[in-house]
Amino acid sequence: MNFFRVLRDRQEALIRTIGLTRFSREELHVAAEEPIEEDRDLNA
């Protein structure tokens, strides 16, 4: 199944599965605390 179809059609199942993924909460906290740097490649 295509990722975007799952994202569109099975949002709740995807969210639940991601929540059950090992280390997902820890990664979320790390990502939320990291400063956002501008991507040099996108600004070229």
N, C-alpha and C positions, 0 to 999 in steps of 0.2 A: 504494500500500500504506500502511496506517495505521502511524504511528510506533510505537505500542505493540505492534502485531503484530510489527514488525521487531525491536523490543526483546526481545520474548518468544521469537520463533521463530528469529531470525537474529542472535543476540548476537555470535558470533565474527566474522561478516562486518561487522557494524556497528562493532565495536571496531577491526578492521583498517582499515576505511574512515576512521574518525575519526583513527586513527593516521597515515594517509597525507595527511590534510587539511593543507594549508599552514598553518603557524604554530600547529598544535595543541599542540606541545610547549611552545613559548614561552608560549602562553596558559595552559596548565596551570601552569607555574612562576609566572607572574604571579598567577594566582588563588590558588595555594597560599600565596603570601607576603603577600597582602593580608589585613589584619585583618578579622574578621567583625563587622559592625555589626548591631545589632538593627534589624529592619525596623519602623519606627514604624506602618506601616499594619496589620501583622499583630497588633500589640499593642493596637490601638484597641478 
